[in-house]
Amino acid sequence: MAFHIWEGAAVRLRPIQPSDWERFHQDGMDSEIARLNDAIYGPRSEEGTKRWTERESEKGWDGHNFRLAIENFAGELVGSISTNSCDPQNGTFSYGVSIFREHWKKGYASDAVLVVLRYFFGELRYQKVNAHVYAFNEGSIKLHERLGFVEEGRLRNMVYTDGGYHDVLLFGLTHEEFKERSR
């Protein structure tokens, strides 16, 4: 069996397709997930979500900044992962991952992150990944700790949501730490 770089133990990463719009639309109506990922936004129409998925599917590939769909091996769309703040000169990048609620706690997020780390560290020669995690997002904190990330700092009162201010935790993982854990 051939190895495919965009597959992990439980998921494969693929481009977002226009036909994914309905699943992303349903997910966008879950306020708790929206708050954990970023912020609460106004409602989006079905047409708006269709246009978003079409734009995402048409984006070119630069190899660094991207958003990909996460699909389990049964072919179900289970979430998405995106990279950002990619700095090839200094070898640093960040990412965000979101799993649809009914697929939580199945290992899909950690597997998708590992696929992205393998690509950035093994193919692009990046040195370090940074993750910004809201202090109230216990699931994401545990995910990053399990993956071997080190908590490097705390930005106090950086996010206002659900009636209060919250800290942002800064996690980091170097290429060497990733290699050591991957043995």
N, C-alpha and C positions, 0 to 999 in steps of 0.2 A: 504494500500500500504506500502511495506517495505522500510525502509530507507537504502540507500547504501552510504557508506562513500566516494566513489569515484565519486559521482554525486553532482552537484550543482543545481542551479535553471535553468541553460541554457545549461550546458555541462556535459559530463562524461569524466573521465580520464581512459585511457586504455593503454595496452602495444602497442608499435610500432610494426607493422606487416610488413613482407617483401613486402606485396602487397601495402603498403603505398609509395613505392619508387617513383612512378611517381609524386605524389603531392609534396613530398619533393624536387624532382628534379626541378619542375617548380618554386617552391618558392626560391630555391637556385640560380636561374638565375635573381632574382630581387635585383639589387645592393643596392637600398635604404634600403630594409629590412635587407640585410646583414650588412650594415653600422650601422643601428640602433641596431642590435643584438650583433654585435661583430666587424667584420672587413671584408674588401673585400678580398676574396681569389680567386685563379685562378679557371677557369672553371672545373667542375667535369663531367666526362663522365656518361652516363646512367648506365654503368656497375659499376662505382664507387659508384653511389648513391644506386644501388641495393645491393652492398656489405655492405654499411653503414647501410641500413635498416635491412639487415639480421643480422649484428653484434648487432645492437640495440635490435632486437627482441630476440636474444639468451642470452643477459646479464642476469645474475642471479639477484635475488632480495635481497638486504641487508636491505631494509626498510628505508634507509636514503638517500643515493646518487642514484638518478634515473632520467630517462627521460621517460616521458609518452606522448602519443598522446592526443590531445584535440579533442573531437568529439561532435558536437551538437546533439540534440535529434532527428534530421532527419537522423542521421547516417553519416553526412559529416565530414571528417577530416578537422579541421579548424586551427590547429597549434600544438604546443608542449610546454611542460613545463619541466624544469629540476631543480633538486636541487643540491647544491654543498657546499663545505666548511662546511660540517656537523660536528659539534663538540659536541658529546653527553655529554662529561664531563662538559663543560661550558654551554651547552644548546643553542648554536647559530647555525644558518644555513643561507644560501643564496639561491637564485633561479634565474632562467631566464625564461621568457615566450616570445613566438613568435606566432603571429597570422598571417595567410596568408592574404595578402592585401584585397582581396574581402570580408573578414569577419571582417574588422576593424570596430570599433564603434558599435558593437552589444552586448557588455557586456561579451564577451567570455573570454577575458583576466582576468578581475576582478573576474569572477566566478571561473575560473581555479585556480587563486591565492588563493581565499577563501577556495577552497577544500583542497589545499596543507596546508594552515595555520591551518585549522581545524584538519588535520591529525597530523601535527607536534606538535601543542600545546595540542591537546586533547588526542592523543594516545601515543606520544613519550616523553611527558613532556619537550619539548624544551621551553626555556624561551624567546628567542629573534630571530627575523629574520632581516637580513640586506639585503638591495638592493643597488646595484651600478648602477647608471643611468647616461648615457652621458648627459651633459648639453644641447645638441642640440636636445634631444629626448623629445619634448614637450608632446607627447602623454603619454609616460611612467611617466613623472613627474606628470601630472594630474591624472593618474591612481593611483599612490602611495599616492598622497594627498587625493584623494577620499576614499581610503581604510584606511586612518587614520595614515599613516606612518609619522614620524617626520624627517625633514631634519636635519641631525646631523653633517654634514661637507661637505667640498669641497676639492677635490684633484685637484690642478691647473695644467693645461697643461699636462694631463695624456694620452690623446688619440690624435694621429695624423691621420686625415682622411680628404678627400675632400680638400686637400691643406692647412690645418691649424691645430693648436693644440686646444684641447677642454678640459674642466674640466669634472671631474666625481663627481657627487653628491652622497653623502652617506645618505641613508634613513634607518630608523629602526622602528620596531614595537615590543613592548613587549607582552607577553602572557596576562598580565593584561589589556593592552590597547585594545587588540583584544577582550577579553571577554566583556569589557565595551561596545564596539561598536556592539557586536553581540547580545546584549539583546533586 
